[in-house]
C-alpha cells in the first residue's frame, strides 16, 4: 500500500513539473505600446526642424518639411502555431503637432513567444472604407470619391528648390493607387504596406520603439525627382506605386522594452 502512495505522489510531482510554462504565461494579459520616432538618415527629426530648407534628398534637391502625418493600423501578433491575434484600431501619427507618437491599442495580448509582430502603414483594403471613421473625416484625412474614396496613408508636405533654383511646394501624399478618376476607378495595385517586426518573446507589458527614416521615401529603390513628382500625386497611380516601393524599408524596429 505504501508503494502505491509513493508512486501516486511521484506521478503528481512529474505532472506538475512538466506543465508547460507557456500555458501559464498565456493567461496573463498585457499591453503592447508602439512609440514612433523620426529621422533623416542619421539625424533625428522633430517638428522643431520643420519649415526650414535643411534636408537634401538622394536626387540632390534641398527641401523642407512643413507637415508629416501618417496612419498606423491592423496590428497583428502571430503565434508560433500560426494563429494570429489582431489588435484592431488605428492611430494617426501627427509629427507636426507632436501628437499620437505613442500608440497603445485598447485590447491586450497574452504573454508568450510570437514569431512575428506586424502593423499596416495606412489601411488595408478591407478597412479602407469611405466615411467609416468620423474622427479621420474631421481631421480631413479622407480621400475624395473621384479618387477612389477611403483614406490617406500619409501626408508629407513642404518646399524644395527646383531646377531653376526657385522655391516650390511639394505634396508627397500616399493613398491607394487608382486609375480612371471618377465614379468607377480601378485599382492597379495595393499600395498599403505591412511592416514586419520579427519574432518577440513577451513576459510583461511591452514597448516597441519604431523609427521612420523620412529620407527613404525619396531614395530606395526609386531615386525621387521632385522636379517631376511634386504635386498632384494622388490621382497619379504611377507615382503611388513608386511611393509604395520606396516605403518598404522606411520603418525600423529600434528596440523592445
JODA-V413562 format. One record per backbone hydrogen bond with DSSP energy under -0.5 kcal/mol. NH is the residue of the N-H (numbers start at 1). CO is the residue of the C=O. Records with the same first field share a line. If there is no record, write none. Layout:
NH: CO / CO
//
This chain:
5: 1
6: 2
7: 3
8: 4
9: 5
10: 6
11: 7
12: 8
13: 9
14: 10
15: 11
16: 12
17: 13
18: 14
19: 16
23: 20
24: 20 / 21
25: 21
26: 22
27: 24
28: 25
29: 27
30: 109
33: 206
34: 103
35: 33 / 208
36: 101
37: 35 / 210
39: 212
40: 43
41: 39
43: 40
44: 42
45: 38
49: 46
50: 47
51: 65
54: 52 / 63
55: 63
57: 61
60: 57
63: 55
64: 159
66: 157
67: 157
69: 155
70: 93
71: 153
72: 91
73: 120
74: 89
75: 87
76: 118
77: 85
78: 76 / 116
79: 77 / 83
80: 113
82: 79
85: 77
86: 84
87: 75 / 85
88: 86
91: 72
93: 70 / 91
94: 99
95: 68 / 93
96: 68
98: 95
99: 94
103: 34
105: 32 / 103
109: 30
111: 25 / 28
112: 202
114: 200
115: 78
116: 78
117: 198
118: 76
119: 195
120: 73
121: 193
122: 71 / 120
127: 124
128: 124
129: 127
132: 129
134: 132
136: 133
137: 133
138: 134
139: 135
140: 137
141: 136
143: 150
147: 144
148: 145
149: 144
152: 141
153: 174
154: 174
155: 69
156: 172
157: 67
158: 170
160: 168
161: 62
162: 160 / 166
165: 162
168: 160 / 166
170: 158
171: 230
172: 156
173: 171
174: 154
177: 189
179: 186
182: 146
185: 182
186: 179
188: 186
193: 121
195: 119 / 193
196: 194
197: 117
198: 117
200: 114
202: 112
206: 31
208: 33
209: 207 / 255
210: 35 / 208
211: 252
212: 37
213: 211 / 250
214: 39 / 212
215: 39
216: 213
217: 214
218: 215
219: 216
220: 216
223: 221
224: 218 / 222
226: 224
228: 225
229: 225
230: 228
236: 233
237: 235
240: 236
241: 237
242: 238
243: 239
244: 240
245: 241
246: 242
247: 243
248: 245
249: 246
250: 247
252: 211
254: 209 / 252
255: 209
257: 207
//
